[in-house]
């Protein structure tokens, strides 16, 4: 047994020795870069039994006029990737700060509160919110969406605090529009931050009442418009709410207020950190009777057709990365602008991986945002809006 092992090992040593080859092309120069390669590749293998792709009756490669190995292929896509300047010239999709909507969490306190499941994000006081808006605005991010954490004592099943003209969202709107009149401020239209049931609508016997909820949403949208909202964004997923909100706004003279509809909002597991931020986890059950089934794609086209017919100005897909196929379907099906929401769970996963050193944060975030554009998104809601704008500015891309 020992003799057999010795023979095998001796054979392996001899084979390795016979196969070894030293080529000037692989040695390093003083600069640390490889020396020029002899592209003929002749004589680099000392073992005559090594396969030569340029020999035989049907060679895989041939030699050009200079005796260099050659694949005779005219079309070479790598020519359009050969330098940063060339890649920039032919780039199909470019992300700029003007594509971003920056979500901001706000609360009534005079201090900020970190959101543990969303590192880098916090609930802002109104003073801090205004500062954050200013910093992002100076980086080219000029569109924002507000999400309030409402005190528990103000929450009711009917969500009446949602249309309090002195509530936190109307006050925040007035502050931002006074300080940055050219900014675009979007407002969430849904009852879940204001509901003691933690649902997007009015609850009765464990059911979400569709039409009763829409009645409240119309009041909320008009209240927000009166406070200065540029874009109302119904995220509730009630049937027919876009048309009702459009009519409510128009009847009150707000024909210029846009509707960014959460058209394809899925009953996703990716929303957990967002609900931590607003303390708006469902009080019972889940939201599957009104948000879309993650298994369904064609259903999004039904929602898109309805929202467009009812007067939506823009359509949103939420979440983003797991639903790039839905973004593309909507882009192909409608002439309306399409938005993608890079949601809290997606953000948290990137943060967690980067904190452990598993990913390069800047590279993976910019790749992610570019993927949204490539899939067809015109607008991207992302918690990385300000940071991404900073990176874009540092790289001289904007």
Beta strands, then each sheet from edge to edge (+ up, - down):
strand 1: 62-63
strand 2: 69-70
strand 3: 100-106
strand 4: 113-114
strand 5: 122-124
strand 6: 143-148
strand 7: 184-189
strand 8: 202-204
strand 9: 207-209
strand 10: 231-234
strand 11: 258-265
strand 12: 314-318
strand 13: 337-342
strand 14: 379-382
sheet 1: 1+ 2-
sheet 2: 4+ 5- 3- 6- 7- 10- 11- 12- 13- 14-
sheet 3: 8+ 9-
end
